[in-house]
Amino acid sequence: MFFAIRLMAELAEDEEEEIENIPRLRYLTINPLNALSEAAFKKHFRLNKACFLSLLEEITPFVRVRRRCRLELKTKLLVTLLFYAQGSYQTILGSNFFCGMSQSSVCRSIEEITNALSNREIRFRRIRFPRNMQELSQRRARFSEATRIPGGIGVIDCTHVAIVSPKEDEHVFVNRKNDHSMNVQLICDENMWIMNANPKFPGSSHDSYIWSQSDISGILERAHRENGGNFFLLGDSGYPLRPWLLTPLRNPLSEQEERFNNKFKRVRSIIERCNGLLKNRFRCLLKHRVLHYEPKKAVSIIMACCVLHNICLENNIEEPEQDEEFLNADQGIINDRNYRVTGRNPTVQDDLIAGRQLRQSIIENNF
């Protein structure tokens, strides 16, 4: 009986696309804001109730509502958060007692809310890299105090998010594990707050190449060349050593260098924990869930999850339990450490030498 009612509802909704004023069958739903405890609400939707209502108000001006759509914006946000959190198929989400809608409505809701969350204004409000020398100096002071690595401002790495095989340029999305993915560059601070997210590159792109095309690379390089600023990120050995991007020593030769490498490894693990936290909260990003969207839409979903990640941190929302599913999941980290960036450009060589000198100075003066 349930499936018969569900089929009738979906047929009615499909016909509504062409014929106006056709009454739609309604699902019996429960308002989770009233029915669920605070803990249960966070388990399903990843936000607490106050944060949910605040976010609902924030995104309202950015949601483009379809002309004949009768769904409340609240319901659309609920089903989208449920999808981000669980990565479940849309038909299963639609039959959820808290959302109650057809698969086609779920699809449109996810698209509308995702577009709002990844809107430029909201994105820049929630994901923010220092924008001037004063902000860079403040960021450096906080990071250095927390990590005891003077000059550092954050940590960087990439993580892969699985997608279905795209219809166009399929081969460029195949990563080194022969899966289709987006390679997502993340930069975070000492508290795992994402300062920059770049999910636009296909899975075949190397981490170092994404960095070379990044706006942040240009910002830090200009700070070094024009202002003599000592501001750098910490990355693994897959990145090119520069005065604005430090990497660990490949072959430490002294106790000082060993201590530096050990400290470097502990601090750099922050970005790995950030990636794990992001994917534990929003399991649609886990490899085995696979985003069933074209790359452009997958980029928006990834960015929306990064926005929500920061919102959770800002509101001190605790991490969901790391259950067996998450602990056994592929976190999307691909080791690119054997990659070498080569070149005869004198400037490149000068930058490499300057990076080595800076790293050695930090070792000698602090370790």
Buried (B, 14 or more C-beta within 10 A) or exposed (E): EEEEEBEEBBEBBEEBEEEEEEEBEEBEBEEBBEEBEEEEBBEBBBBBBEBBBBBBEBBEEBBEEEEEBEBEBBBBBBBBBBBBBBBBEBBEBBBBEBBBBBBBBBBBBBBBBBBBBBBEEBBEEBBBBBEEEEEBEEBBEBBBEBBEBBBBBBBBBBBBBBBBEBEEEEEBBBBEEEBBBBBBBBBBBBEBBBBBBBBBBBBBBBBBBBBEEBEBBEBBBEBBEEEEBBBBBBBBBBBBBBBBBBBBBEEBEEEBBEBBBEBBEEBBEBBBEBBBBBBBBBBBBBBEBBBEBEBEBBBBBBBBBBBBBBBBBEEEBEBBEEEEEBEEBBBBBBEBEEBEBEEEEEEBEEBBEBBBEBBBEBBEEBB
